[in-house]
Amino acid sequence: MTKYKLVRIKANLFTPSKKPVGRACTRDGRPRRVYDEPRTPWERLKEFDEKDRAAGGPGFILPGKREEIERIIATTNPAELVRRIHAIQDRLEALAAPRTAQLARRAGPDMAYLNKTLARIAGVEPEDDETRQADED
């Protein structure tokens, strides 16, 4: 599976979230948000679908899709899912490291070279901070 499919499964089927449902006032009169109980997006969709079907609507979940998603939930280990996502992220980071280092070198001026050039233009001896620190030790 691709990383995005794994992340989609984790976010929609295993990651609960709270949604604001209104506002209330504290005892001192300050407004605050009121949230519902944490639920996954899949649980919210199932609830919305059931309410629509109870009201005589066609529902929102396609036939057969509910069973497919419930099977994915039953057969997926959330901890293993997170480990697989992290392994893919680590591989991507390792693949990007050489290019990132190359871009970082290009991002700014080479200060050592710039200092030497400016000293040469000014006609003074270029300062070499690294050799001074080494001599002082």
N, C-alpha and C positions, 0 to 999 in steps of 0.2 A: 504494500500500500504506500501511497505517497504521503509525505509529511502532512500535506494539507487535509487529506482525508482523515488521517489520525487525529489531527487537531480539531477538525469538525466533529468527529465522534466524541472526543473528550469534552468539547465546549457545549455541545447540544444535548448529550446524553448523560454526562456525569458531573457537570459543573453547575451546582445550584446558584441562583442569584435572587436578590430581593428587588422588588419593583415598588416604586412609590405609589400609594393608593389614595393619598390625601394629605391634608394638613390639619394640625391640631395646635393648640396653644398650651404652653407650659404654665405652671402656676404663677410665674411672674409675668405672663402675657406675651412671651416671645413665641413667634411661630416656629413650628418644627414639622418636618416631614414624617408621615406615618408610612411604614413599609409593610408589605404582606410577608407571609412566611417564605423562606427560601425554597425555590423549586427549580428544577432544570427546565430548559426551554421545551424539551419533549413532554414533560409532565404538563406544562402550561398548554401546549398544543392539544394534547389528549383531552384536557378538561374543556377547552374551547370547542373542540370537535363534538364532544358528548353533549354539551349545552346546545349546540346548533342542531344536532340530530334530534334531541329531545323536543326542540321547538319546531320540528318538521322540516328542517333544512337538509341539504345533501351531505353536510359535514365537510371537513377540510382535508382529511387524510384519505388518500386513494386506497381502494380495495387491495388487500394484500400487503400494502406498505407497513401497516401496523404490525403484522406478524413478522415481517422482515426486520423491523427495527427492534422489536422485543427480542428476537433471536440474537441480534447483535449485542444487545444489553446483557442477555443471559450468558453469552459465550465470551465476553470481553472482560479481562482482568484490568481494572483501572490502573493499578500500580505498574503492571507490565506495559500498558499503553503509554504511560508517562515515561517509562524507561526507554521505550522505542523512540518516542519523540525526542528525548534528550540525546540519544545516540545519533539520530539523524542531524540534530543541531550541531553536535560536536564534529561530525564529519564535514558539514558545511563550513563550520568555522575553520577547520584545518585546511580545507581546500581554498578558502579565501585568504588565509594568513599571508602567503607570499605576495599576493596582489595588494593586500591592504598595506603591507610594509612598503611596497614600491610606491603606492600612492602617498603614503605618509612622508616619504623622502621628497616627493615632488611638491608636497603641499606648501612648504615654506622654504625660504632661502637657506642655503648652507651657511650657517653663521660663522663657522671656522674659516671658510674660504672668503666670506664677505669681510671679516675682520682683517685678514691678511691683506686683502685688496685695498681696503680703506687706509690701512697703515702705510702701504706702499705709495698710495696717492699722496698722503700727507707727508711722506718722506721721513717717517719715523720707524723705529724697530718694532715689528709686530709683536704684540703681547701674546705669549703662549701660556695660558692659565694652567694647562695640564703639566707642563714641565716645572713650573714654579711649585705646584703642590707636591710633585714628586721630590724636588730638591729639599723642600722644607721638612719632609718626613724623616 
